[in-house]
Amino acid sequence: MIYTITLLKILILIEKHVPTKTFTIRASDKPYITTSIRRRMSQMKRIYKRAVRCDNPHHWQQFRNICNEIITLVRNAKRDYQIKH
């Protein structure tokens, strides 16, 4: 009895105070988009947000550079995937 009450209180506290991490499982992702490409895309999003917030030409240049890099990575990955399959 005491065990269940204590457990219930702990679970309520966990629900209230411990943050949860949500993540997306994408079934429709292209098979050639690798984890490293996805990480670079996340990095691009962060740089974009910083560029919009600061409106600094240096940040916009960083954003353009990483965009071009991602385009190249995706093209190469797609080409490699088509060759293998």
C-alpha positions, 0 to 999 in steps of 0.5 A: 500500500505505501509502496504504491502510493510512493510510486504514484507520487514519484510518477506524478513528480516525474510527469510534472518536472522531467522534460521529455524529448520528442523525435520524429521517425520519418518513413518517407525519407529518401534512402540516400539521405544519411545521418551525416546529411541530416545533421548538416541540415540541422546545422543549416537550420540553426545557422539560418535562425542565427542569420535571421536574428542577427542579420549579419552578412557573415552569418548569411555567408555561412548559411549560403556556404552550408546550403551549397555544401548540402546540395552537393552532398545530396546530389552525390549521395543520390548519384551513389545510391542510384549506381548501387541500386 
